[in-house]
Amino acid sequence: MAIILDGSLGIQRDEEQQIANIEWFLYGLPDTEAAPEDVVFLNESFGTDSPQMVSFTLEGEEYAVYADWQSVADRANAVSVRQFYKEYGYILLSGLLESNSLSDKPKKKEWLVPVQYFDDYVTMVNKLSHPA
C-alpha cells in the first residue's frame, strides 16, 4: 500500500505561456540520500475525470501524490501538465525531509528523475505486464 503525500504543484510558464517547468513540492518524505525510483505519472489515475497522480518508490517504500483539478482553469492546466510529461519525460520532485529532532533545521531535497507517462492505471498495468 502506498503512502499518500500532501503536496503542492508549481507551474512555471514562459513568455508564450507554455509550461517551462513543473515542481511537485511534497510533504512527509523521509530523510534519505536515496533518489526516487520507478516514477510514474498517470493522467487520469483511475479513469475519466479522476485526479492526476505521481507515484514512486523511495528506499523500498511506495509514495503517491494526487492533483485533483476542480475548476475550468484548473482543467486547462491539467491538459498542459499531461502534455508536458508526455513530451518531456522527466519530473522535478522536491520536499522538506522529516527530521527526528525539533532542533534540526528542515532540509530541502530536489530530484530531477525520469518519469513514465500513462493515460491511466489500466493502461499502465497493461503496458507494464506486456512490454513491447
C-alpha positions as CSV (number, residue, x, y, z in Angstrom):
1,M,0.0,0.0,0.0
2,A,1.3,3.4,-0.9
3,I,1.8,6.3,1.5
4,I,-0.3,9.2,0.2
5,L,1.6,12.5,0.4
6,D,0.3,16.1,0.7
7,G,1.9,18.5,-1.7
8,S,1.8,21.5,-4.0
9,L,2.3,21.7,-7.7
10,G,4.1,24.7,-9.0
11,I,4.0,25.5,-12.7
12,Q,6.4,27.9,-14.3
13,R,5.5,29.3,-17.7
14,D,7.5,31.0,-20.4
15,E,6.7,34.2,-22.3
16,E,4.3,32.3,-24.6
17,Q,2.5,30.8,-21.6
18,Q,3.8,27.4,-22.3
19,I,5.0,25.2,-19.4
20,A,8.7,25.7,-18.8
21,N,8.9,23.7,-15.6
22,I,6.8,21.9,-13.1
23,E,7.8,21.2,-9.5
24,W,6.0,18.8,-7.2
25,F,6.7,20.0,-3.6
26,L,5.9,17.1,-1.3
27,Y,5.5,16.9,2.5
28,G,6.3,13.9,4.6
29,L,9.3,12.5,2.8
30,P,11.9,10.5,4.9
31,D,15.3,11.9,5.5
32,T,17.4,9.9,3.0
33,E,20.2,10.2,0.5
34,A,18.3,7.9,-1.9
35,A,16.6,9.2,-5.0
36,P,13.0,8.3,-6.1
37,E,12.8,5.4,-8.5
38,D,10.1,3.9,-10.7
39,V,8.4,7.3,-11.1
40,V,5.1,7.2,-12.9
41,F,2.7,9.9,-13.9
42,L,-1.0,8.9,-14.5
43,N,-3.0,11.5,-16.4
44,E,-6.3,10.1,-15.0
45,S,-5.4,7.9,-12.1
46,F,-8.5,5.7,-12.1
47,G,-10.4,6.7,-15.2
48,T,-12.2,9.6,-16.7
49,D,-12.2,12.8,-14.7
50,S,-10.1,11.3,-11.8
51,P,-7.1,13.1,-10.4
52,Q,-3.7,13.1,-12.0
53,M,-1.2,11.1,-9.9
54,V,2.5,10.7,-9.4
55,S,3.9,7.6,-7.7
56,F,7.4,6.5,-7.0
57,T,9.4,4.3,-4.7
58,L,11.9,5.7,-2.2
59,E,14.0,3.3,-0.1
60,G,11.6,0.5,-0.9
61,E,8.5,2.4,0.2
62,E,5.9,3.4,-2.3
63,Y,4.6,7.0,-2.3
64,A,1.8,8.8,-4.2
65,V,0.5,12.3,-4.6
66,Y,-2.6,13.4,-6.4
67,A,-3.5,16.6,-8.3
68,D,-7.3,17.0,-8.4
69,W,-8.2,19.8,-10.8
70,Q,-11.6,21.3,-9.9
71,S,-12.2,24.5,-11.9
72,V,-12.3,25.0,-15.6
73,A,-9.0,26.9,-15.4
74,D,-7.5,24.0,-13.4
75,R,-8.6,21.5,-16.0
76,A,-6.8,23.6,-18.7
77,N,-3.7,23.3,-16.5
78,A,-4.2,19.5,-16.3
79,V,-4.1,19.3,-20.1
80,S,-0.9,21.3,-20.1
81,V,0.7,19.2,-17.4
82,R,-0.3,16.0,-19.2
83,Q,1.3,17.2,-22.5
84,F,4.4,18.3,-20.6
85,Y,5.1,14.9,-19.1
86,K,4.1,13.1,-22.3
87,E,6.8,15.1,-24.2
88,Y,9.5,15.9,-21.6
89,G,9.9,12.5,-19.8
90,Y,11.4,13.9,-16.6
91,I,9.8,15.2,-13.3
92,L,11.1,17.5,-10.6
93,L,10.2,16.3,-7.2
94,S,11.2,18.2,-4.0
95,G,10.3,18.5,-0.4
96,L,11.4,19.1,3.1
97,L,12.7,16.0,4.7
98,E,11.3,14.8,8.0
99,S,13.6,15.5,11.0
100,N,14.0,13.4,14.1
101,S,14.6,16.4,16.3
102,L,12.9,19.7,16.8
103,S,16.2,21.5,16.8
104,D,17.2,20.3,13.4
105,K,16.6,22.7,10.5
106,P,14.5,21.1,7.7
107,K,16.5,20.1,4.7
108,K,15.1,20.6,1.2
109,K,15.9,17.9,-1.4
110,E,15.3,18.0,-5.1
111,W,15.4,15.2,-7.7
112,L,15.1,15.5,-11.4
113,V,14.3,12.0,-12.4
114,P,12.8,10.1,-15.4
115,V,9.1,9.7,-15.3
116,Q,6.9,7.2,-17.3
117,Y,3.7,8.6,-18.6
118,F,0.5,6.6,-18.8
119,D,-3.1,7.8,-19.5
120,D,-4.5,5.8,-16.6
121,Y,-3.9,2.9,-14.2
122,V,-5.4,0.2,-16.5
123,T,-3.1,1.4,-19.4
124,M,-0.1,1.3,-17.1
125,V,-0.8,-2.2,-15.9
126,N,-1.4,-3.5,-19.4
127,K,1.7,-1.9,-20.8
128,L,4.0,-3.0,-17.9
129,S,2.7,-6.5,-17.9
130,H,3.1,-6.8,-21.7
131,P,6.2,-4.8,-22.6
132,A,6.7,-4.3,-26.4
